[in-house]
Amino acid sequence: MNLYTINYIKNNQLLYNYLRENSYWYKYLNRSQEYLKPLEEEMKKKYKLTTQDRIEKISQGINMVSTILDVLK
């Protein structure tokens, strides 16, 4: 694994934790730095950090507030 990849992973705590939980990624990262992007995408899907997940979370919050307001009426 090259120095850039190591530093990038160590600076991103979520990515570092995900890599430790899924150690099979070490094999790919040792082969090529190009696997860093798929690793990061998979980590975002697992921890629900994608844009779609964030929009869904905000939508659920808005629905909860509207339900509370309906109950208070």
PyMOL Python script that loads the backbone (N, CA, C, O; Angstrom):
from pymol import cmd

cmd.read_pdbstr("""\
ATOM      1  N   MET A   1       0.856  -1.168   0.000  1.00  0.00           N
ATOM      2  CA  MET A   1       0.000   0.000   0.000  1.00  0.00           C
ATOM      3  C   MET A   1       0.901   1.229   0.000  1.00  0.00           C
ATOM      4  O   MET A   1       1.860   1.303   0.768  1.00  0.00           O
ATOM      5  N   ASN A   2       0.591   2.183  -0.856  1.00  0.00           N
ATOM      6  CA  ASN A   2       1.465   3.349  -0.922  1.00  0.00           C
ATOM      7  C   ASN A   2       1.139   4.343   0.197  1.00  0.00           C
ATOM      8  O   ASN A   2       0.125   4.213   0.883  1.00  0.00           O
ATOM      9  N   LEU A   3       2.004   5.322   0.365  1.00  0.00           N
ATOM     10  CA  LEU A   3       1.898   6.278   1.461  1.00  0.00           C
ATOM     11  C   LEU A   3       0.637   7.127   1.378  1.00  0.00           C
ATOM     12  O   LEU A   3       0.012   7.415   2.399  1.00  0.00           O
ATOM     13  N   TYR A   4       0.261   7.528   0.173  1.00  0.00           N
ATOM     14  CA  TYR A   4      -0.950   8.340   0.014  1.00  0.00           C
ATOM     15  C   TYR A   4      -2.174   7.590   0.540  1.00  0.00           C
ATOM     16  O   TYR A   4      -2.989   8.161   1.265  1.00  0.00           O
ATOM     17  N   THR A   5      -2.302   6.329   0.182  1.00  0.00           N
ATOM     18  CA  THR A   5      -3.446   5.520   0.600  1.00  0.00           C
ATOM     19  C   THR A   5      -3.475   5.363   2.112  1.00  0.00           C
ATOM     20  O   THR A   5      -4.532   5.482   2.731  1.00  0.00           O
ATOM     21  N   ILE A   6      -2.341   5.102   2.695  1.00  0.00           N
ATOM     22  CA  ILE A   6      -2.257   4.939   4.148  1.00  0.00           C
ATOM     23  C   ILE A   6      -2.662   6.220   4.862  1.00  0.00           C
ATOM     24  O   ILE A   6      -3.444   6.180   5.812  1.00  0.00           O
ATOM     25  N   ASN A   7      -2.139   7.347   4.415  1.00  0.00           N
ATOM     26  CA  ASN A   7      -2.483   8.627   5.045  1.00  0.00           C
ATOM     27  C   ASN A   7      -3.958   8.960   4.863  1.00  0.00           C
ATOM     28  O   ASN A   7      -4.603   9.454   5.788  1.00  0.00           O
ATOM     29  N   TYR A   8      -4.484   8.697   3.696  1.00  0.00           N
ATOM     30  CA  TYR A   8      -5.891   8.988   3.420  1.00  0.00           C
ATOM     31  C   TYR A   8      -6.801   8.185   4.354  1.00  0.00           C
ATOM     32  O   TYR A   8      -7.773   8.717   4.890  1.00  0.00           O
ATOM     33  N   ILE A   9      -6.486   6.927   4.539  1.00  0.00           N
ATOM     34  CA  ILE A   9      -7.296   6.063   5.402  1.00  0.00           C
ATOM     35  C   ILE A   9      -7.168   6.480   6.863  1.00  0.00           C
ATOM     36  O   ILE A   9      -8.164   6.517   7.586  1.00  0.00           O
ATOM     37  N   LYS A  10      -5.971   6.787   7.295  1.00  0.00           N
ATOM     38  CA  LYS A  10      -5.778   7.172   8.699  1.00  0.00           C
ATOM     39  C   LYS A  10      -6.416   8.516   9.028  1.00  0.00           C
ATOM     40  O   LYS A  10      -6.779   8.755  10.180  1.00  0.00           O
ATOM     41  N   ASN A  11      -6.560   9.393   8.047  1.00  0.00           N
ATOM     42  CA  ASN A  11      -7.189  10.690   8.286  1.00  0.00           C
ATOM     43  C   ASN A  11      -8.713  10.613   8.294  1.00  0.00           C
ATOM     44  O   ASN A  11      -9.371  11.548   8.748  1.00  0.00           O
ATOM     45  N   ASN A  12      -9.277   9.529   7.804  1.00  0.00           N
ATOM     46  CA  ASN A  12     -10.727   9.345   7.782  1.00  0.00           C
ATOM     47  C   ASN A  12     -11.062   8.210   8.752  1.00  0.00           C
ATOM     48  O   ASN A  12     -10.887   7.037   8.424  1.00  0.00           O
ATOM     49  N   GLN A  13     -11.541   8.561   9.941  1.00  0.00           N
ATOM     50  CA  GLN A  13     -11.761   7.576  10.997  1.00  0.00           C
ATOM     51  C   GLN A  13     -12.800   6.528  10.605  1.00  0.00           C
ATOM     52  O   GLN A  13     -12.616   5.348  10.904  1.00  0.00           O
ATOM     53  N   LEU A  14     -13.877   6.925   9.950  1.00  0.00           N
ATOM     54  CA  LEU A  14     -14.890   5.949   9.532  1.00  0.00           C
ATOM     55  C   LEU A  14     -14.322   4.953   8.525  1.00  0.00           C
ATOM     56  O   LEU A  14     -14.601   3.756   8.592  1.00  0.00           O
ATOM     57  N   LEU A  15     -13.533   5.459   7.605  1.00  0.00           N
ATOM     58  CA  LEU A  15     -12.911   4.595   6.603  1.00  0.00           C
ATOM     59  C   LEU A  15     -11.928   3.633   7.266  1.00  0.00           C
ATOM     60  O   LEU A  15     -11.850   2.459   6.903  1.00  0.00           O
ATOM     61  N   TYR A  16     -11.191   4.138   8.226  1.00  0.00           N
ATOM     62  CA  TYR A  16     -10.228   3.313   8.966  1.00  0.00           C
ATOM     63  C   TYR A  16     -10.950   2.194   9.719  1.00  0.00           C
ATOM     64  O   TYR A  16     -10.520   1.041   9.684  1.00  0.00           O
ATOM     65  N   ASN A  17     -12.042   2.534  10.394  1.00  0.00           N
ATOM     66  CA  ASN A  17     -12.808   1.524  11.133  1.00  0.00           C
ATOM     67  C   ASN A  17     -13.418   0.498  10.190  1.00  0.00           C
ATOM     68  O   ASN A  17     -13.417  -0.698  10.480  1.00  0.00           O
ATOM     69  N   TYR A  18     -13.936   0.965   9.067  1.00  0.00           N
ATOM     70  CA  TYR A  18     -14.536   0.047   8.103  1.00  0.00           C
ATOM     71  C   TYR A  18     -13.488  -0.920   7.549  1.00  0.00           C
ATOM     72  O   TYR A  18     -13.755  -2.110   7.382  1.00  0.00           O
ATOM     73  N   LEU A  19     -12.325  -0.407   7.274  1.00  0.00           N
ATOM     74  CA  LEU A  19     -11.247  -1.247   6.753  1.00  0.00           C
ATOM     75  C   LEU A  19     -10.834  -2.304   7.775  1.00  0.00           C
ATOM     76  O   LEU A  19     -10.530  -3.440   7.409  1.00  0.00           O
ATOM     77  N   ARG A  20     -10.824  -1.938   9.034  1.00  0.00           N
ATOM     78  CA  ARG A  20     -10.481  -2.909  10.075  1.00  0.00           C
ATOM     79  C   ARG A  20     -11.557  -3.979  10.216  1.00  0.00           C
ATOM     80  O   ARG A  20     -11.250  -5.137  10.499  1.00  0.00           O
ATOM     81  N   GLU A  21     -12.824  -3.592  10.017  1.00  0.00           N
ATOM     82  CA  GLU A  21     -13.919  -4.561  10.106  1.00  0.00           C
ATOM     83  C   GLU A  21     -13.960  -5.478   8.885  1.00  0.00           C
ATOM     84  O   GLU A  21     -14.381  -6.630   8.988  1.00  0.00           O
ATOM     85  N   ASN A  22     -13.529  -4.978   7.746  1.00  0.00           N
ATOM     86  CA  ASN A  22     -13.572  -5.725   6.485  1.00  0.00           C
ATOM     87  C   ASN A  22     -12.159  -5.829   5.922  1.00  0.00           C
ATOM     88  O   ASN A  22     -11.804  -5.146   4.961  1.00  0.00           O
ATOM     89  N   SER A  23     -11.386  -6.669   6.521  1.00  0.00           N
ATOM     90  CA  SER A  23      -9.957  -6.727   6.212  1.00  0.00           C
ATOM     91  C   SER A  23      -9.643  -7.250   4.805  1.00  0.00           C
ATOM     92  O   SER A  23      -8.508  -7.126   4.346  1.00  0.00           O
ATOM     93  N   TYR A  24     -10.621  -7.824   4.125  1.00  0.00           N
ATOM     94  CA  TYR A  24     -10.359  -8.306   2.764  1.00  0.00           C
ATOM     95  C   TYR A  24      -9.983  -7.156   1.825  1.00  0.00           C
ATOM     96  O   TYR A  24      -9.390  -7.382   0.770  1.00  0.00           O
ATOM     97  N   TRP A  25     -10.332  -5.917   2.212  1.00  0.00           N
ATOM     98  CA  TRP A  25      -9.986  -4.760   1.387  1.00  0.00           C
ATOM     99  C   TRP A  25      -8.485  -4.498   1.368  1.00  0.00           C
ATOM    100  O   TRP A  25      -7.986  -3.880   0.428  1.00  0.00           O
ATOM    101  N   TYR A  26      -7.760  -4.948   2.376  1.00  0.00           N
ATOM    102  CA  TYR A  26      -6.305  -4.757   2.389  1.00  0.00           C
ATOM    103  C   TYR A  26      -5.665  -5.370   1.145  1.00  0.00           C
ATOM    104  O   TYR A  26      -4.752  -4.796   0.552  1.00  0.00           O
ATOM    105  N   LYS A  27      -6.156  -6.530   0.769  1.00  0.00           N
ATOM    106  CA  LYS A  27      -5.617  -7.225  -0.406  1.00  0.00           C
ATOM    107  C   LYS A  27      -5.763  -6.359  -1.663  1.00  0.00           C
ATOM    108  O   LYS A  27      -4.831  -6.244  -2.459  1.00  0.00           O
ATOM    109  N   TYR A  28      -6.930  -5.762  -1.828  1.00  0.00           N
ATOM    110  CA  TYR A  28      -7.170  -4.925  -3.004  1.00  0.00           C
ATOM    111  C   TYR A  28      -6.352  -3.641  -2.958  1.00  0.00           C
ATOM    112  O   TYR A  28      -5.802  -3.216  -3.974  1.00  0.00           O
ATOM    113  N   LEU A  29      -6.269  -3.031  -1.800  1.00  0.00           N
ATOM    114  CA  LEU A  29      -5.524  -1.779  -1.676  1.00  0.00           C
ATOM    115  C   LEU A  29      -4.027  -1.992  -1.853  1.00  0.00           C
ATOM    116  O   LEU A  29      -3.324  -1.091  -2.309  1.00  0.00           O
ATOM    117  N   ASN A  30      -3.539  -3.162  -1.500  1.00  0.00           N
ATOM    118  CA  ASN A  30      -2.128  -3.468  -1.735  1.00  0.00           C
ATOM    119  C   ASN A  30      -1.838  -3.617  -3.226  1.00  0.00           C
ATOM    120  O   ASN A  30      -0.724  -3.349  -3.677  1.00  0.00           O
ATOM    121  N   ARG A  31      -2.825  -4.038  -3.975  1.00  0.00           N
ATOM    122  CA  ARG A  31      -2.644  -4.198  -5.416  1.00  0.00           C
ATOM    123  C   ARG A  31      -2.624  -2.855  -6.133  1.00  0.00           C
ATOM    124  O   ARG A  31      -1.757  -2.589  -6.965  1.00  0.00           O
ATOM    125  N   SER A  32      -3.606  -2.006  -5.789  1.00  0.00           N
ATOM    126  CA  SER A  32      -3.730  -0.753  -6.519  1.00  0.00           C
ATOM    127  C   SER A  32      -4.485   0.279  -5.688  1.00  0.00           C
ATOM    128  O   SER A  32      -5.368  -0.047  -4.895  1.00  0.00           O
ATOM    129  N   GLN A  33      -4.110   1.513  -5.898  1.00  0.00           N
ATOM    130  CA  GLN A  33      -4.748   2.637  -5.220  1.00  0.00           C
ATOM    131  C   GLN A  33      -6.152   2.895  -5.788  1.00  0.00           C
ATOM    132  O   GLN A  33      -6.957   3.580  -5.157  1.00  0.00           O
ATOM    133  N   GLU A  34      -6.439   2.361  -6.953  1.00  0.00           N
ATOM    134  CA  GLU A  34      -7.733   2.568  -7.608  1.00  0.00           C
ATOM    135  C   GLU A  34      -8.894   1.974  -6.818  1.00  0.00           C
ATOM    136  O   GLU A  34     -10.043   2.359  -7.035  1.00  0.00           O
ATOM    137  N   TYR A  35      -8.619   1.053  -5.914  1.00  0.00           N
ATOM    138  CA  TYR A  35      -9.673   0.425  -5.129  1.00  0.00           C
ATOM    139  C   TYR A  35     -10.111   1.291  -3.952  1.00  0.00           C
ATOM    140  O   TYR A  35     -11.027   0.917  -3.220  1.00  0.00           O
ATOM    141  N   LEU A  36      -9.482   2.419  -3.765  1.00  0.00           N
ATOM    142  CA  LEU A  36      -9.832   3.313  -2.670  1.00  0.00           C
ATOM    143  C   LEU A  36     -11.241   3.884  -2.852  1.00  0.00           C
ATOM    144  O   LEU A  36     -11.994   3.999  -1.885  1.00  0.00           O
ATOM    145  N   LYS A  37     -11.590   4.231  -4.063  1.00  0.00           N
ATOM    146  CA  LYS A  37     -12.921   4.798  -4.350  1.00  0.00           C
ATOM    147  C   LYS A  37     -14.040   3.782  -4.080  1.00  0.00           C
ATOM    148  O   LYS A  37     -15.007   4.130  -3.402  1.00  0.00           O
ATOM    149  N   PRO A  38     -13.950   2.538  -4.584  1.00  0.00           N
ATOM    150  CA  PRO A  38     -14.997   1.550  -4.259  1.00  0.00           C
ATOM    151  C   PRO A  38     -15.082   1.250  -2.758  1.00  0.00           C
ATOM    152  O   PRO A  38     -16.168   1.012  -2.228  1.00  0.00           O
ATOM    153  N   LEU A  39     -13.941   1.262  -2.086  1.00  0.00           N
ATOM    154  CA  LEU A  39     -13.935   1.057  -0.638  1.00  0.00           C
ATOM    155  C   LEU A  39     -14.724   2.157   0.050  1.00  0.00           C
ATOM    156  O   LEU A  39     -15.539   1.888   0.932  1.00  0.00           O
ATOM    157  N   GLU A  40     -14.485   3.385  -0.352  1.00  0.00           N
ATOM    158  CA  GLU A  40     -15.168   4.522   0.256  1.00  0.00           C
ATOM    159  C   GLU A  40     -16.677   4.485  -0.043  1.00  0.00           C
ATOM    160  O   GLU A  40     -17.486   4.813   0.826  1.00  0.00           O
ATOM    161  N   GLU A  41     -17.050   4.093  -1.244  1.00  0.00           N
ATOM    162  CA  GLU A  41     -18.469   3.999  -1.598  1.00  0.00           C
ATOM    163  C   GLU A  41     -19.167   2.917  -0.777  1.00  0.00           C
ATOM    164  O   GLU A  41     -20.290   3.117  -0.315  1.00  0.00           O
ATOM    165  N   GLU A  42     -18.511   1.781  -0.595  1.00  0.00           N
ATOM    166  CA  GLU A  42     -19.084   0.703   0.201  1.00  0.00           C
ATOM    167  C   GLU A  42     -19.222   1.114   1.665  1.00  0.00           C
ATOM    168  O   GLU A  42     -20.208   0.776   2.319  1.00  0.00           O
ATOM    169  N   MET A  43     -18.231   1.844   2.175  1.00  0.00           N
ATOM    170  CA  MET A  43     -18.281   2.329   3.550  1.00  0.00           C
ATOM    171  C   MET A  43     -19.452   3.290   3.734  1.00  0.00           C
ATOM    172  O   MET A  43     -20.149   3.228   4.747  1.00  0.00           O
ATOM    173  N   LYS A  44     -19.676   4.177   2.762  1.00  0.00           N
ATOM    174  CA  LYS A  44     -20.780   5.139   2.851  1.00  0.00           C
ATOM    175  C   LYS A  44     -22.129   4.425   2.827  1.00  0.00           C
ATOM    176  O   LYS A  44     -23.066   4.848   3.504  1.00  0.00           O
ATOM    177  N   LYS A  45     -22.234   3.350   2.055  1.00  0.00           N
ATOM    178  CA  LYS A  45     -23.482   2.590   2.024  1.00  0.00           C
ATOM    179  C   LYS A  45     -23.736   1.909   3.364  1.00  0.00           C
ATOM    180  O   LYS A  45     -24.866   1.886   3.851  1.00  0.00           O
ATOM    181  N   LYS A  46     -22.683   1.356   3.955  1.00  0.00           N
ATOM    182  CA  LYS A  46     -22.852   0.648   5.225  1.00  0.00           C
ATOM    183  C   LYS A  46     -23.230   1.597   6.346  1.00  0.00           C
ATOM    184  O   LYS A  46     -24.131   1.303   7.131  1.00  0.00           O
ATOM    185  N   TYR A  47     -22.554   2.730   6.429  1.00  0.00           N
ATOM    186  CA  TYR A  47     -22.808   3.689   7.506  1.00  0.00           C
ATOM    187  C   TYR A  47     -23.902   4.691   7.151  1.00  0.00           C
ATOM    188  O   TYR A  47     -24.153   5.630   7.906  1.00  0.00           O
ATOM    189  N   LYS A  48     -24.549   4.495   6.010  1.00  0.00           N
ATOM    190  CA  LYS A  48     -25.650   5.347   5.538  1.00  0.00           C
ATOM    191  C   LYS A  48     -25.248   6.817   5.491  1.00  0.00           C
ATOM    192  O   LYS A  48     -25.878   7.670   6.116  1.00  0.00           O
ATOM    193  N   LEU A  49     -24.199   7.092   4.745  1.00  0.00           N
ATOM    194  CA  LEU A  49     -23.693   8.447   4.580  1.00  0.00           C
ATOM    195  C   LEU A  49     -23.905   8.988   3.170  1.00  0.00           C
ATOM    196  O   LEU A  49     -23.413  10.065   2.834  1.00  0.00           O
ATOM    197  N   THR A  50     -24.635   8.243   2.350  1.00  0.00           N
ATOM    198  CA  THR A  50     -24.873   8.712   0.990  1.00  0.00           C
ATOM    199  C   THR A  50     -25.890   9.850   1.004  1.00  0.00           C
ATOM    200  O   THR A  50     -26.609  10.034   1.986  1.00  0.00           O
ATOM    201  N   THR A  51     -25.946  10.594  -0.063  1.00  0.00           N
ATOM    202  CA  THR A  51     -26.878  11.717  -0.168  1.00  0.00           C
ATOM    203  C   THR A  51     -28.318  11.235  -0.038  1.00  0.00           C
ATOM    204  O   THR A  51     -29.134  11.877   0.623  1.00  0.00           O
ATOM    205  N   GLN A  52     -28.621  10.132  -0.652  1.00  0.00           N
ATOM    206  CA  GLN A  52     -29.972   9.581  -0.595  1.00  0.00           C
ATOM    207  C   GLN A  52     -30.353   9.230   0.845  1.00  0.00           C
ATOM    208  O   GLN A  52     -31.482   9.489   1.261  1.00  0.00           O
ATOM    209  N   ASP A  53     -29.440   8.653   1.602  1.00  0.00           N
ATOM    210  CA  ASP A  53     -29.706   8.313   2.999  1.00  0.00           C
ATOM    211  C   ASP A  53     -29.933   9.561   3.839  1.00  0.00           C
ATOM    212  O   ASP A  53     -30.800   9.569   4.713  1.00  0.00           O
ATOM    213  N   ARG A  54     -29.172  10.604   3.585  1.00  0.00           N
ATOM    214  CA  ARG A  54     -29.328  11.851   4.340  1.00  0.00           C
ATOM    215  C   ARG A  54     -30.669  12.508   4.037  1.00  0.00           C
ATOM    216  O   ARG A  54     -31.326  13.024   4.940  1.00  0.00           O
ATOM    217  N   ILE A  55     -31.075  12.491   2.775  1.00  0.00           N
ATOM    218  CA  ILE A  55     -32.375  13.059   2.401  1.00  0.00           C
ATOM    219  C   ILE A  55     -33.500  12.265   3.064  1.00  0.00           C
ATOM    220  O   ILE A  55     -34.471  12.843   3.553  1.00  0.00           O
ATOM    221  N   GLU A  56     -33.365  10.952   3.078  1.00  0.00           N
ATOM    222  CA  GLU A  56     -34.370  10.103   3.711  1.00  0.00           C
ATOM    223  C   GLU A  56     -34.465  10.385   5.209  1.00  0.00           C
ATOM    224  O   GLU A  56     -35.561  10.414   5.769  1.00  0.00           O
ATOM    225  N   LYS A  57     -33.331  10.591   5.852  1.00  0.00           N
ATOM    226  CA  LYS A  57     -33.311  10.890   7.286  1.00  0.00           C
ATOM    227  C   LYS A  57     -34.004  12.226   7.569  1.00  0.00           C
ATOM    228  O   LYS A  57     -34.769  12.335   8.527  1.00  0.00           O
ATOM    229  N   ILE A  58     -33.740  13.233   6.747  1.00  0.00           N
ATOM    230  CA  ILE A  58     -34.392  14.538   6.909  1.00  0.00           C
ATOM    231  C   ILE A  58     -35.896  14.405   6.676  1.00  0.00           C
ATOM    232  O   ILE A  58     -36.692  14.999   7.402  1.00  0.00           O
ATOM    233  N   SER A  59     -36.280  13.633   5.675  1.00  0.00           N
ATOM    234  CA  SER A  59     -37.692  13.419   5.369  1.00  0.00           C
ATOM    235  C   SER A  59     -38.405  12.748   6.538  1.00  0.00           C
ATOM    236  O   SER A  59     -39.529  13.122   6.874  1.00  0.00           O
ATOM    237  N   GLN A  60     -37.773  11.774   7.151  1.00  0.00           N
ATOM    238  CA  GLN A  60     -38.365  11.106   8.307  1.00  0.00           C
ATOM    239  C   GLN A  60     -38.524  12.071   9.475  1.00  0.00           C
ATOM    240  O   GLN A  60     -39.521  12.017  10.195  1.00  0.00           O
ATOM    241  N   GLY A  61     -37.551  12.949   9.666  1.00  0.00           N
ATOM    242  CA  GLY A  61     -37.642  13.957  10.721  1.00  0.00           C
ATOM    243  C   GLY A  61     -38.795  14.910  10.490  1.00  0.00           C
ATOM    244  O   GLY A  61     -39.514  15.258  11.426  1.00  0.00           O
ATOM    245  N   ILE A  62     -38.977  15.337   9.245  1.00  0.00           N
ATOM    246  CA  ILE A  62     -40.081  16.237   8.906  1.00  0.00           C
ATOM    247  C   ILE A  62     -41.420  15.538   9.116  1.00  0.00           C
ATOM    248  O   ILE A  62     -42.362  16.143   9.627  1.00  0.00           O
ATOM    249  N   ASN A  63     -41.510  14.271   8.727  1.00  0.00           N
ATOM    250  CA  ASN A  63     -42.747  13.509   8.936  1.00  0.00           C
ATOM    251  C   ASN A  63     -43.064  13.367  10.418  1.00  0.00           C
ATOM    252  O   ASN A  63     -44.226  13.453  10.816  1.00  0.00           O
ATOM    253  N   MET A  64     -42.045  13.150  11.232  1.00  0.00           N
ATOM    254  CA  MET A  64     -42.251  13.017  12.670  1.00  0.00           C
ATOM    255  C   MET A  64     -42.772  14.327  13.261  1.00  0.00           C
ATOM    256  O   MET A  64     -43.694  14.314  14.077  1.00  0.00           O
ATOM    257  N   VAL A  65     -42.195  15.445  12.860  1.00  0.00           N
ATOM    258  CA  VAL A  65     -42.634  16.748  13.362  1.00  0.00           C
ATOM    259  C   VAL A  65     -44.068  17.030  12.933  1.00  0.00           C
ATOM    260  O   VAL A  65     -44.866  17.523  13.730  1.00  0.00           O
ATOM    261  N   SER A  66     -44.401  16.724  11.687  1.00  0.00           N
ATOM    262  CA  SER A  66     -45.774  16.965  11.220  1.00  0.00           C
ATOM    263  C   SER A  66     -46.769  16.075  11.960  1.00  0.00           C
ATOM    264  O   SER A  66     -47.886  16.508  12.242  1.00  0.00           O
ATOM    265  N   THR A  67     -46.384  14.842  12.278  1.00  0.00           N
ATOM    266  CA  THR A  67     -47.251  13.951  13.046  1.00  0.00           C
ATOM    267  C   THR A  67     -47.476  14.501  14.448  1.00  0.00           C
ATOM    268  O   THR A  67     -48.599  14.473  14.951  1.00  0.00           O
ATOM    269  N   ILE A  68     -46.430  14.996  15.075  1.00  0.00           N
ATOM    270  CA  ILE A  68     -46.550  15.581  16.415  1.00  0.00           C
ATOM    271  C   ILE A  68     -47.458  16.801  16.376  1.00  0.00           C
ATOM    272  O   ILE A  68     -48.285  16.983  17.268  1.00  0.00           O
ATOM    273  N   LEU A  69     -47.316  17.634  15.361  1.00  0.00           N
ATOM    274  CA  LEU A  69     -48.165  18.818  15.236  1.00  0.00           C
ATOM    275  C   LEU A  69     -49.628  18.438  15.004  1.00  0.00           C
ATOM    276  O   LEU A  69     -50.527  19.109  15.512  1.00  0.00           O
ATOM    277  N   ASP A  70     -49.875  17.371  14.244  1.00  0.00           N
ATOM    278  CA  ASP A  70     -51.245  16.900  14.028  1.00  0.00           C
ATOM    279  C   ASP A  70     -51.867  16.398  15.325  1.00  0.00           C
ATOM    280  O   ASP A  70     -53.054  16.615  15.568  1.00  0.00           O
ATOM    281  N   VAL A  71     -51.081  15.734  16.152  1.00  0.00           N
ATOM    282  CA  VAL A  71     -51.575  15.230  17.432  1.00  0.00           C
ATOM    283  C   VAL A  71     -51.904  16.388  18.366  1.00  0.00           C
ATOM    284  O   VAL A  71     -52.878  16.319  19.115  1.00  0.00           O
ATOM    285  N   LEU A  72     -51.114  17.437  18.332  1.00  0.00           N
ATOM    286  CA  LEU A  72     -51.323  18.577  19.224  1.00  0.00           C
ATOM    287  C   LEU A  72     -52.524  19.433  18.836  1.00  0.00           C
ATOM    288  O   LEU A  72     -52.996  20.226  19.650  1.00  0.00           O
ATOM    289  N   LYS A  73     -53.024  19.294  17.620  1.00  0.00           N
ATOM    290  CA  LYS A  73     -54.167  20.103  17.174  1.00  0.00           C
ATOM    291  C   LYS A  73     -55.424  19.732  17.874  1.00  0.00           C
ATOM    292  O   LYS A  73     -56.473  20.320  17.611  1.00  0.00           O
TER     293      LYS A  73
END
""", "prot")
cmd.dss("prot")
cmd.show_as("cartoon", "prot")
cmd.util.cbc("prot")
cmd.orient("prot")
